[in-house]
Amino acid sequence: MQSLAPTPVLVAAGGTGGHLFPAEALAAALIKQGLAVHLATDRRAARYGGAFADESIHVIASATLRARNPFALLPTTVSLSVGVAQAWALIGRLKPVAVIGFGGYPTVPPVMAAAWRGVPTLIHEANAVIGRANRLLAPRVTAIATTFPDVLGNNPRLAAKVSLTGNPVRPAVIAAAATPYPAAVESLQVLIFGGSQGARVMADVVPDAIGKLAAPLRSRLTIFQQARDEDVSRVRATYSRLAVSAEVAPFFADLPARIAASHLIVARSGAGTVAELAAIGRPAILVPLPHAIDQDQLANAGVLERAGGAVRLVQSGLTPQRLATEIAALADAPQRLAAMAAAARSVGRLDAAERLAKLVLRVAGRGANTSA
């Protein structure tokens, strides 16, 4: 007798780490429940490959709505329309019991097609404010999962759909969360990174800030800094001139473990970064990406700042002297660093993937005891 194939679920996520990592974490939780998980994404997903089998990855056409000129919008509209047609056909072939979107415009065609087909749909909002793509989809979906409370503001119609699940994190993050905060006494390990696309401001400001620290403090430092390929040489040269122990590279594959081993992190405040800092519980100086339409990173950093787990510095006021002052103040207060680590941990959710998986099962009508 032939065994039945696992029930399929379709996850839609843009091809960046901030969207794919929580999608991967949810996929792992759903697979444990006996479901087969497929990924609808854009062409960027290849750079993060490995978590999904090649045969379960489906590239769907999409585009970002940026321009207001009707003529400039035409190619975007065509691309999204092609994506909806592709997603409609894919859903007809896979027959998923639910379609889950993780934000970004690559999720729009699959979620819209599913809603029009009558397939249960769910979107996950990772940020402290709802993004444009999810704002478009929210009225049309069955359920909405959020990382933070009060993301949708005062909208009773949408509030009825919302469940607070947290932002799913990778298994490597959960493993790193088991590491206690290291005592910051003799040495101080500082990790600097700028999100999946890097951040030139980190290369421009952080090394010069380290140079403004008193020599005894500099001698205690060990720096680990991610820098863009074009910035690696000059950042290394600065640290070498300052005689500061430093490792500078374009990418750290073991970033969660490095976060766990660090006393202080200097970073952007994308949803994934904030979720990982909170899950592992590490103090941070956060520099939100400026000029974002939704100001999502500013809001994300505010969540950790209000909890007492981070210092938020807007980029327009980020100077080497200002950053040096903040680093020196924290380095001189190891008890404050430890308290910030505990405060960050207090807003983390290590079980977010399981909570979101239960919500997916409930939306799909599978199992009675699946409340999120």
C-alpha positions in Angstrom: 0.0 0.0 0.0 1.4 3.4 -1.0 1.9 5.9 1.7 0.3 9.3 1.2 2.6 12.3 0.3 2.9 14.9 3.0 0.4 17.7 3.0 2.0 20.8 1.2 2.2 24.3 2.6 3.6 27.2 0.5 5.8 29.8 2.2 6.4 33.1 0.3 9.5 35.2 1.2 11.8 37.7 -0.6 15.3 36.6 -1.2 17.0 38.4 1.7 18.1 37.0 5.0 15.6 39.1 6.9 12.7 37.4 5.0 14.2 34.0 4.4 15.6 33.2 7.8 12.2 33.3 9.6 10.7 31.4 6.7 13.3 28.7 7.1 12.6 28.5 10.8 8.9 28.1 10.2 9.6 25.5 7.5 11.6 23.4 10.0 8.8 23.6 12.5 6.1 22.6 10.0 8.2 19.7 8.6 8.3 18.4 12.2 4.5 18.4 12.0 4.6 16.2 9.0 4.0 18.8 6.3 5.9 19.4 3.1 7.0 23.0 2.7 7.6 24.7 -0.6 9.1 28.2 -1.0 8.0 30.9 -3.5 10.6 33.5 -3.8 12.6 35.8 -6.1 15.9 35.1 -7.8 18.0 36.4 -4.9 17.2 33.4 -2.8 20.1 31.4 -4.3 22.7 33.3 -2.2 21.1 31.9 1.0 20.4 28.4 -0.3 20.6 25.2 1.6 17.6 25.3 3.8 15.1 24.3 1.1 15.6 21.5 -1.4 16.0 22.7 -5.0 12.8 21.0 -6.1 10.8 22.9 -3.4 12.0 26.3 -4.5 9.8 28.2 -7.0 10.9 31.5 -8.5 8.0 33.9 -8.9 8.1 37.2 -10.8 7.8 40.3 -8.7 8.8 43.9 -8.4 8.9 46.7 -5.9 6.4 49.6 -6.2 8.6 52.7 -5.8 7.9 55.2 -8.6 4.8 57.4 -8.7 5.1 58.1 -12.5 2.3 56.0 -14.1 4.6 55.2 -17.0 7.4 54.0 -14.7 4.8 51.9 -12.8 3.8 50.0 -15.9 6.8 47.5 -15.9 6.2 46.9 -12.2 2.5 46.2 -12.8 3.3 43.8 -15.6 5.9 41.9 -13.5 3.5 41.6 -10.6 0.7 40.4 -12.9 3.0 37.8 -14.4 3.9 36.7 -10.8 0.2 36.4 -9.9 -0.3 34.2 -13.0 2.7 32.0 -12.1 1.6 31.7 -8.4 -2.0 30.9 -9.5 -0.7 28.0 -11.6 1.7 26.9 -8.9 -1.0 26.8 -6.2 -3.2 24.9 -8.6 -0.5 22.3 -9.0 0.7 22.0 -5.4 -2.8 22.4 -3.7 -1.3 23.8 -0.5 -3.5 23.8 2.7 -2.2 27.3 3.5 0.0 30.1 2.0 2.2 32.1 4.3 3.9 35.4 3.4 6.9 36.9 5.1 6.7 40.4 3.8 8.3 42.2 0.8 6.8 42.5 -2.6 7.9 39.0 -3.7 5.2 37.7 -1.3 2.4 39.7 -3.0 1.7 37.5 -6.0 1.5 34.1 -4.1 -0.6 35.5 -1.3 -2.9 37.4 -3.6 -3.3 34.3 -5.9 -4.0 32.1 -2.8 -6.6 34.6 -1.5 -8.4 34.7 -4.9 -8.3 30.9 -5.0 -9.9 30.6 -1.6 -6.8 29.0 0.0 -6.2 30.0 3.7 -3.6 32.8 3.9 -1.4 34.2 6.6 1.1 37.0 6.6 3.9 37.5 9.2 5.1 41.1 10.0 8.6 41.0 11.4 9.0 44.7 12.1 7.5 47.0 14.7 5.6 48.8 12.0 3.8 47.1 9.2 5.5 47.2 5.8 3.9 48.3 2.5 3.5 44.9 1.0 1.9 43.5 4.2 -0.3 46.6 4.5 -1.6 45.8 1.0 -2.2 42.2 1.8 -3.6 42.6 5.4 -7.3 43.2 4.5 -7.2 40.1 2.1 -5.6 37.4 4.3 -7.1 35.0 6.8 -4.7 35.8 9.7 -1.8 38.1 10.6 1.1 37.2 12.8 3.3 39.8 14.4 6.6 40.0 16.2 5.7 43.0 18.4 2.3 44.1 19.9 0.3 47.0 18.4 1.9 46.8 15.0 -1.3 47.6 13.1 -2.3 50.5 15.3 -6.0 51.3 15.9 -7.7 49.1 13.3 -10.3 46.9 14.9 -11.1 45.0 11.6 -7.5 43.9 11.2 -6.8 43.5 15.0 -9.3 40.6 15.0 -6.9 38.7 12.7 -3.7 39.3 14.7 -1.8 36.8 16.8 1.5 37.8 18.5 4.0 35.0 17.7 7.4 36.7 17.7 9.9 36.4 14.8 11.1 32.8 14.1 14.9 32.5 14.4 17.3 30.0 12.9 18.4 26.8 14.8 21.9 28.4 15.1 20.4 31.3 17.0 18.5 29.0 19.4 21.8 27.1 20.0 23.7 30.4 20.6 21.0 31.5 23.1 22.2 28.8 25.4 25.5 30.6 25.9 25.5 32.8 29.1 26.5 36.4 28.7 30.3 36.5 29.1 31.7 38.6 32.0 33.1 41.9 30.6 36.1 42.4 32.9 39.6 42.1 31.4 38.7 41.9 27.7 35.8 43.4 25.7 34.7 41.7 22.5 32.8 44.0 20.1 31.0 42.8 17.0 30.1 45.2 14.2 27.8 44.4 11.2 25.4 46.2 9.0 22.7 43.8 7.9 22.5 41.5 4.8 23.4 44.3 2.5 26.2 45.7 4.6 26.5 49.3 5.8 29.2 51.7 4.7 28.6 53.9 7.7 30.0 51.2 9.9 33.2 51.2 7.9 33.3 55.0 7.9 32.6 55.7 11.6 33.4 52.7 13.8 37.2 52.4 13.2 37.6 56.1 13.8 35.5 55.9 16.9 37.8 53.1 18.2 40.7 55.4 17.5 39.2 58.0 19.9 39.1 55.6 22.8 41.8 55.9 25.5 44.7 53.6 24.9 44.1 51.3 27.9 40.6 50.6 26.7 41.7 50.0 23.1 44.2 47.4 24.5 41.3 45.5 26.0 39.3 45.3 22.8 38.9 42.5 20.3 37.0 43.7 17.2 35.0 41.5 14.8 33.6 43.6 11.9 31.7 42.7 8.8 32.5 45.2 6.0 31.7 45.4 2.3 34.3 44.0 0.0 35.4 47.5 -1.1 35.8 48.6 2.5 37.7 45.6 4.0 41.2 46.9 3.2 40.8 50.3 4.7 39.1 49.1 7.8 41.8 46.5 8.4 44.5 49.2 7.9 42.9 51.5 10.5 42.8 48.8 13.1 46.3 47.7 12.3 47.5 51.3 12.8 45.7 51.5 16.1 47.2 48.2 17.2 43.8 46.8 17.9 43.1 43.1 17.6 40.6 42.8 14.8 39.1 40.4 12.3 37.5 42.1 9.3 35.6 40.1 6.7 32.8 40.6 4.2 30.7 37.9 5.8 30.6 35.8 9.0 28.8 32.5 8.4 28.7 31.9 12.1 27.2 35.2 13.1 24.8 33.9 15.8 27.8 32.2 17.6 29.8 35.5 17.3 26.8 37.4 18.8 26.7 35.1 21.7 30.5 35.4 22.3 30.4 39.2 22.2 30.0 41.8 25.0 28.6 44.5 22.8 27.2 44.7 19.3 27.1 47.7 17.0 24.6 47.1 14.1 21.7 48.1 12.0 18.3 47.3 13.4 16.6 45.2 10.8 13.9 42.8 12.0 16.2 39.8 11.9 19.0 41.5 13.8 16.7 42.7 16.5 15.1 39.2 16.8 18.5 37.5 17.1 19.8 40.0 19.6 16.7 39.5 21.7 16.7 35.8 21.5 20.4 35.5 22.4 20.3 38.4 24.8 23.1 40.8 24.0 23.5 44.6 24.5 23.7 46.7 21.4 24.3 50.1 20.0 21.8 50.2 17.1 22.0 52.6 14.1 18.7 52.4 12.2 18.8 52.6 8.4 17.8 56.2 7.6 15.4 57.5 5.0 13.3 54.3 4.9 9.7 55.0 4.0 8.2 53.0 6.9 11.0 53.9 9.3 10.9 50.2 10.4 14.4 50.0 11.7 13.9 53.1 13.8 10.8 51.4 15.4 12.6 48.1 15.8 15.5 49.7 17.6 13.0 51.6 19.8 11.6 48.3 21.1 15.0 47.2 22.4 15.8 50.7 23.7 12.6 50.9 25.7 13.3 47.4 27.1 16.7 48.6 28.3 18.6 46.3 26.0 20.0 48.8 23.5 21.2 52.3 22.8 19.6 53.8 19.7 21.7 56.3 17.7 20.2 58.0 14.6 22.7 58.0 11.7 22.5 61.8 11.2 24.0 62.2 14.7 26.5 59.3 14.4 30.0 60.7 14.7 33.2 58.9 15.7 33.3 61.0 18.9 29.6 60.2 19.8 30.1 56.5 19.2 33.4 56.5 21.2 31.6 58.1 24.1 28.9 55.5 24.1 31.3 52.6 23.8 33.6 54.0 26.6 30.6 54.5 28.9 29.4 50.9 28.4 32.9 49.5 28.7 33.4 51.2 32.1 30.1 49.7 33.4 30.2 45.9 33.1 27.1 45.6 35.3 25.2 47.8 33.0 26.2 45.6 30.0 25.0 42.5 31.8 21.7 44.2 32.7 21.2 45.3 29.1 21.9 41.7 28.0 19.1 40.5 30.4 16.8 43.2 29.2 17.3 42.3 25.6 16.6 38.7 26.4 13.4 39.6 28.1 11.8 40.6 24.8 13.1 37.6 22.8 10.9 34.6 21.8 12.8 31.4 21.3 9.6 29.5 20.6 8.4 31.9 17.8 8.7 29.3 15.1 6.6 26.8 17.0 4.0 29.5 17.9 3.7 30.5 14.2 3.5 26.8 13.1 0.6 26.3 15.4 -1.1 29.4 14.0 -0.6 28.1 10.4 -2.1 24.7 11.4 -5.1 26.5 12.9 -5.6 28.6 9.9 -5.3 25.6 7.6 -7.9 23.8 9.8 -5.6 21.0 10.8 -5.8 19.8 14.4 -8.0 21.0 17.3 -5.2 21.9 19.8 -3.3 24.4 17.7 -3.9 27.7 19.3 -1.0 30.1 18.8 
